[in-house]
Amino acid sequence: MVKNALGERVTGELLLVNTEKPAPEAVRRRPISREFQYPEHPAARTQKPRLFSMNLSFEVLQVLDAIDRTGTFASAAETLHKVPSSLSYLVQKLELDLGVKLFDRTGRRATLTHAGRVVVEEGRRLLEAAEALEFKAKRIEHGWESELHVAVDEIIPFDLLWHHVGEFYKLKLDTRLHLSKEVLGGSWDALLTRRADLIVGAAGDPPPIPNLIARPIGSLKHVFVVAPDHPLASIPGPLTMDMVARHRAVAIGDTSRKLAPRTIALAVNQEVLTVPTLEAKLAAQIRGLAAGTIPECLAVDALSQGELVQKEVIGMRDVTHFYLAWRDDESGKALQWWVDQLDRPNLIDEVVQQRTLQG
């Protein structure tokens, strides 16, 4: 076998030339191999191809997620449009392949083991990451998002959006639209955790969120009101925060998951009744169950009818600023369309009119 300067192994005939002295015929013409092989790079001894033997699949992770969410194999099968036996087979095969027991079947119902719980929780993160990657790829390819999540603060009535929803559907897109409700800091939190692509009516100063764009859309005045028979109603003159703190307050529960929950006009250690909506908050105050601030546009009718009494509170903030916000690193055509419809500094004025009419 003969190799060239690169270490190549060559077949065929090669004429050897000697300028000093002619070589014998048998030496000058020699059959050699044309197969060649590049010399091994030193790094090749340590850098081997990464070969994965995967027992986990997205399908089985979806199955485990559905079982955990619905509580039973049968309910999970119905959710996934499969037969229960196919789910049982997938789970048992995974347990066998992993050599790990995922479910404890000693009781009447199969329950997740500690290892099973870890697989389910980590599997959900993988599923979310895979879904995000899929949507991002489609967004890059077409420019229009596969899905658009719009989170609306509790102060914004959905009636303000239905016209825009109708116009959006006239575009005949494949973008799936998701509308959700958030409260106080929950809107900012939804943007931070990517539960939402666009938030409408986010209350208060924007927190530090990467690539955040926040546009002011107006302000709203709050009034402190109590029922006529509430103890604070009979106190003459302005109230102090100490006076207010001695009585139960009512507040809407902040929907934040990661950010610290926000409150409006609550004192430290004050007893608080937490409710889910502005309407419930107003009703609780009319019934004298608690005191608190409420958007003036919601309290107009109750004040005019004598169901509530407005009180001045020294040092209490009475104005809240609202924003339309999104993340610039996730801006597709659908998001931009919605921004174009809602990005106006007087949007909250429309909210006031809408809420007043509803009242």
C-alpha positions as CSV (number, residue, x, y, z in Angstrom):
1,M,0.0,0.0,0.0
2,V,1.3,3.5,-1.0
3,K,0.1,6.8,0.5
4,N,0.6,10.2,-0.9
5,A,1.7,13.3,1.2
6,L,-1.8,13.7,2.6
7,G,-1.9,10.1,3.7
8,E,-4.2,9.1,0.8
9,R,-4.2,5.4,-0.2
10,V,-4.4,5.2,-4.0
11,T,-5.1,2.3,-6.4
12,G,-4.1,1.9,-10.1
13,E,-0.7,2.5,-11.6
14,L,1.6,5.3,-10.6
15,L,4.7,6.1,-12.7
16,L,7.7,6.7,-10.4
17,V,10.2,9.1,-11.8
18,N,13.8,9.2,-10.7
19,T,15.8,12.0,-12.3
20,E,19.1,10.6,-11.2
21,K,19.0,7.0,-12.4
22,P,16.4,5.1,-14.5
23,A,14.6,2.4,-12.4
24,P,13.9,-1.1,-13.5
25,E,10.6,-1.6,-15.4
26,A,9.2,-3.7,-12.6
27,V,9.9,-0.9,-10.1
28,R,8.9,2.1,-12.3
29,R,5.3,0.9,-12.8
30,R,3.6,-0.3,-9.6
31,P,-0.1,-1.0,-9.0
32,I,-1.4,0.9,-6.0
33,S,-4.8,1.5,-4.4
34,R,-6.9,4.6,-5.2
35,E,-8.9,4.4,-2.0
36,F,-7.8,7.2,0.3
37,Q,-8.3,8.2,3.9
38,Y,-7.7,11.6,5.5
39,P,-5.4,11.6,8.5
40,E,-7.3,11.6,11.8
41,H,-7.5,15.0,13.5
42,P,-6.4,15.0,17.1
43,A,-9.8,16.3,18.3
44,A,-11.5,13.4,16.6
45,R,-10.3,11.1,19.3
46,T,-12.4,13.0,21.9
47,Q,-15.3,14.6,19.9
48,K,-17.6,11.7,19.0
49,P,-21.1,12.1,17.5
50,R,-23.8,12.6,20.1
51,L,-26.2,9.7,19.8
52,F,-29.4,9.8,21.9
53,S,-31.5,6.9,22.9
54,M,-34.8,8.6,23.8
55,N,-37.5,6.7,25.6
56,L,-39.5,9.9,26.2
57,S,-41.6,11.3,23.4
58,F,-43.8,14.4,23.2
59,E,-46.8,12.0,22.8
60,V,-46.2,10.2,26.1
61,L,-45.5,13.6,27.8
62,Q,-48.9,14.9,26.6
63,V,-50.5,11.7,27.9
64,L,-48.9,12.1,31.4
65,D,-49.9,15.8,31.5
66,A,-53.5,14.9,30.6
67,I,-53.7,12.1,33.2
68,D,-52.5,14.5,35.9
69,R,-54.8,17.3,34.9
70,T,-58.0,15.2,34.5
71,G,-57.3,12.8,37.4
72,T,-58.0,9.5,35.5
73,F,-56.8,7.5,32.5
74,A,-60.4,7.5,31.2
75,S,-60.8,11.3,31.4
76,A,-57.4,11.8,29.9
77,A,-58.3,9.5,27.0
78,E,-61.5,11.4,26.3
79,T,-59.5,14.7,26.3
80,L,-56.9,13.3,23.9
81,H,-59.5,11.5,21.8
82,K,-57.9,8.1,22.4
83,V,-59.0,4.9,24.1
84,P,-57.9,4.3,27.7
85,S,-56.1,1.1,26.8
86,S,-53.7,3.0,24.5
87,L,-52.8,5.4,27.3
88,S,-52.2,2.5,29.7
89,Y,-50.0,0.8,27.1
90,L,-47.9,4.0,26.5
91,V,-47.4,4.6,30.2
92,Q,-46.5,1.0,31.0
93,K,-44.1,0.9,28.1
94,L,-42.4,4.1,29.3
95,E,-42.1,2.7,32.9
96,L,-40.5,-0.5,31.4
97,D,-38.1,1.5,29.2
98,L,-37.1,3.9,31.9
99,G,-37.0,1.3,34.7
100,V,-38.9,3.8,36.8
101,K,-42.4,3.4,38.4
102,L,-44.4,6.5,37.4
103,F,-47.7,5.5,39.0
104,D,-48.7,3.9,42.3
105,R,-51.5,1.5,41.5
106,T,-52.0,0.0,44.9
107,G,-55.1,2.1,45.6
108,R,-58.4,2.4,43.8
109,R,-56.9,5.2,41.6
110,A,-53.4,5.3,40.1
111,T,-51.5,8.2,41.6
112,L,-48.2,9.7,40.5
113,T,-45.0,8.6,42.4
114,H,-42.4,11.1,43.2
115,A,-40.5,10.2,40.1
116,G,-43.7,10.4,38.1
117,R,-44.4,13.9,39.4
118,V,-40.9,15.0,38.3
119,V,-41.4,13.6,34.8
120,V,-44.8,15.3,34.5
121,E,-43.5,18.7,35.7
122,E,-40.3,18.7,33.7
123,G,-42.3,17.3,30.7
124,R,-44.6,20.2,30.8
125,R,-41.7,22.6,30.4
126,L,-40.5,20.6,27.4
127,L,-43.9,20.6,25.9
128,E,-44.2,24.4,26.4
129,A,-40.7,24.9,24.9
130,A,-41.6,22.7,21.9
131,E,-44.8,24.6,21.3
132,A,-43.1,27.9,21.6
133,L,-40.4,26.8,19.1
134,E,-43.1,25.6,16.7
135,F,-45.0,28.9,16.9
136,K,-41.8,30.9,16.5
137,A,-40.8,29.0,13.4
138,K,-44.2,29.6,11.8
139,R,-44.1,33.3,12.8
140,I,-40.7,33.7,11.2
141,E,-41.9,32.0,8.0
142,H,-45.2,33.8,7.5
143,G,-45.0,36.9,9.7
144,W,-48.5,36.2,11.1
145,E,-48.5,34.5,14.5
146,S,-50.2,31.1,14.9
147,E,-51.7,32.3,18.1
148,L,-52.1,35.7,19.7
149,H,-52.8,36.1,23.5
150,V,-54.3,39.4,24.5
151,A,-54.6,40.0,28.3
152,V,-57.1,42.6,29.3
153,D,-57.2,44.3,32.7
154,E,-60.3,44.0,34.8
155,I,-61.0,47.7,34.2
156,I,-61.4,47.2,30.5
157,P,-64.9,45.9,29.5
158,F,-64.8,43.3,26.7
159,D,-67.5,45.3,24.9
160,L,-64.7,47.7,24.0
161,L,-62.9,45.0,22.1
162,W,-65.7,43.1,20.2
163,H,-65.6,45.5,17.2
164,H,-61.9,45.0,16.8
165,V,-62.3,41.2,17.2
166,G,-64.8,41.2,14.3
167,E,-62.5,43.3,12.1
168,F,-59.6,41.0,12.9
169,Y,-61.6,38.0,11.8
170,K,-62.4,39.7,8.5
171,L,-58.8,39.4,7.6
172,K,-59.3,35.6,7.2
173,L,-56.1,34.6,9.0
174,D,-55.1,31.4,10.6
175,T,-54.1,33.2,13.8
176,R,-55.9,31.9,16.8
177,L,-57.0,34.7,19.2
178,H,-57.0,34.2,22.9
179,L,-58.5,36.8,25.3
180,S,-58.0,36.6,29.0
181,K,-58.7,38.7,32.1
182,E,-56.0,40.0,34.5
183,V,-56.1,42.1,37.6
184,L,-53.7,44.8,38.8
185,G,-50.1,43.5,38.4
186,G,-51.4,40.4,36.7
187,S,-51.3,42.1,33.4
188,W,-47.6,42.9,33.7
189,D,-47.0,39.5,35.0
190,A,-48.7,37.9,32.0
191,L,-46.3,39.8,29.7
192,L,-43.3,38.8,31.8
193,T,-44.2,35.1,31.9
194,R,-45.3,35.2,28.2
195,R,-48.9,34.2,29.1
196,A,-49.8,37.2,26.9
197,D,-48.3,38.8,23.8
198,L,-50.2,42.1,24.4
199,I,-51.7,43.6,27.5
200,V,-54.4,46.2,27.4
201,G,-55.0,48.5,30.4
202,A,-52.1,47.4,32.5
203,A,-52.3,49.4,35.8
204,G,-49.5,51.3,37.5
205,D,-45.9,51.9,36.7
206,P,-44.3,49.3,34.3
207,P,-41.9,46.8,36.0
208,P,-38.6,45.9,34.5
209,I,-39.4,43.5,31.6
210,P,-36.9,42.7,28.8
211,N,-37.7,44.5,25.5
212,L,-40.8,46.1,27.0
213,I,-42.7,48.7,25.0
214,A,-45.4,50.5,27.1
215,R,-47.6,53.2,25.7
216,P,-49.8,55.3,28.1
217,I,-53.5,55.1,27.2
218,G,-54.9,57.3,29.9
219,S,-55.7,57.6,33.6
220,L,-58.6,56.8,35.9
221,K,-59.8,58.6,39.1
222,H,-60.6,56.5,42.1
223,V,-62.9,57.5,44.9
224,F,-63.0,56.1,48.5
225,V,-66.6,55.1,49.2
226,V,-68.5,53.4,52.0
227,A,-72.1,52.5,52.7
228,P,-74.2,55.1,54.5
229,D,-74.4,53.0,57.6
230,H,-70.7,52.2,57.7
231,P,-68.8,53.6,60.8
232,L,-66.5,55.6,58.6
233,A,-69.5,57.4,56.9
234,S,-70.4,59.3,60.1
235,I,-66.9,60.7,60.8
236,P,-66.8,64.4,60.0
237,G,-64.1,65.8,57.7
238,P,-61.3,63.9,55.9
239,L,-60.2,60.5,57.1
240,T,-56.7,59.5,57.9
241,M,-55.0,56.3,56.7
242,D,-54.9,55.1,60.4
243,M,-58.7,55.5,60.6
244,V,-59.2,53.5,57.4
245,A,-56.8,50.8,58.5
246,R,-59.0,49.9,61.5
247,H,-61.8,48.8,59.2
248,R,-62.1,45.9,56.7
249,A,-61.2,46.7,53.1
250,V,-62.3,45.0,49.9
251,A,-59.9,44.4,47.1
252,I,-59.7,42.5,43.8
253,G,-57.2,39.6,43.9
254,D,-54.1,40.4,42.0
255,T,-53.5,37.6,39.3
256,S,-49.7,37.8,39.3
257,R,-47.9,34.5,39.4
258,K,-44.2,35.7,39.5
259,L,-44.3,39.4,40.2
260,A,-45.2,40.6,43.7
261,P,-48.9,41.2,44.0
262,R,-50.0,44.8,43.8
263,T,-52.7,46.5,45.9
264,I,-54.4,49.9,45.8
265,A,-55.0,52.0,48.9
266,L,-54.5,49.1,51.4
267,A,-52.8,49.6,54.8
268,V,-50.3,47.1,56.3
269,N,-52.0,44.4,58.4
270,Q,-55.5,45.7,57.4
271,E,-58.2,43.1,57.2
272,V,-59.1,42.5,53.6
273,L,-62.0,40.8,51.8
274,T,-60.7,39.6,48.4
275,V,-63.1,39.4,45.5
276,P,-62.6,38.5,41.8
277,T,-64.2,41.4,40.0
278,L,-64.9,45.1,40.2
279,E,-68.6,44.4,40.2
280,A,-68.2,42.2,43.3
281,K,-66.1,44.8,45.0
282,L,-68.8,47.5,44.3
283,A,-71.6,45.2,45.6
284,A,-69.6,44.4,48.8
285,Q,-69.1,48.1,49.5
286,I,-72.8,48.9,48.9
287,R,-73.8,46.2,51.4
288,G,-71.5,47.8,54.0
289,L,-69.3,44.7,54.2
290,A,-66.1,46.6,53.6
291,A,-64.6,50.0,52.5
292,G,-62.3,50.9,49.7
293,T,-61.5,52.8,46.6
294,I,-63.3,52.2,43.3
295,P,-63.2,53.8,39.8
296,E,-65.4,56.9,40.0
297,C,-67.1,55.9,36.7
298,L,-68.4,52.7,38.5
299,A,-69.6,54.5,41.6
300,V,-71.6,57.3,39.9
301,D,-75.0,55.7,40.1
302,A,-74.5,54.3,43.6
303,L,-73.4,57.7,44.8
304,S,-76.4,59.5,43.2
305,Q,-78.8,57.0,44.6
306,G,-77.4,57.3,48.1
307,E,-76.2,53.7,48.2
308,L,-72.6,54.9,48.8
309,V,-71.0,57.9,50.5
310,Q,-67.7,59.4,49.2
311,K,-65.1,60.2,51.8
312,E,-61.8,62.1,51.4
313,V,-58.7,60.2,52.7
314,I,-55.6,62.2,53.4
315,G,-52.6,60.9,51.6
316,M,-54.4,58.2,49.6
317,R,-53.6,58.0,45.9
318,D,-56.7,58.7,43.8
319,V,-55.3,58.4,40.2
320,T,-54.1,55.3,38.4
321,H,-52.3,55.3,35.0
322,F,-52.9,52.6,32.4
323,Y,-50.8,51.3,29.6
324,L,-50.9,49.3,26.4
325,A,-47.8,47.1,26.4
326,W,-46.0,44.3,24.5
327,R,-42.5,42.9,24.1
328,D,-40.6,44.1,21.0
329,D,-38.8,40.7,20.6
330,E,-42.1,39.0,19.9
331,S,-43.8,41.4,17.5
332,G,-45.5,39.7,14.5
333,K,-48.1,41.1,12.1
334,A,-51.1,40.1,14.2
335,L,-49.7,41.8,17.3
336,Q,-48.9,44.9,15.3
337,W,-52.4,45.0,13.9
338,W,-53.9,45.0,17.4
339,V,-51.4,47.7,18.6
340,D,-52.5,49.9,15.7
341,Q,-56.1,49.5,16.8
342,L,-55.6,50.2,20.5
343,D,-52.6,52.5,20.7
344,R,-54.3,55.8,21.5
345,P,-53.8,58.0,24.6
346,N,-57.6,58.4,25.2
347,L,-58.5,54.7,25.3
348,I,-59.3,54.9,29.0
349,D,-61.8,57.8,28.3
350,E,-63.7,55.3,26.2
351,V,-63.6,52.9,29.1
352,V,-65.1,55.5,31.4
353,Q,-67.9,56.2,28.9
354,Q,-68.5,52.4,28.5
355,R,-68.5,51.8,32.3
356,T,-70.8,54.7,32.9
357,L,-73.3,53.5,30.4
358,Q,-73.1,50.0,31.9
359,G,-73.8,51.5,35.3
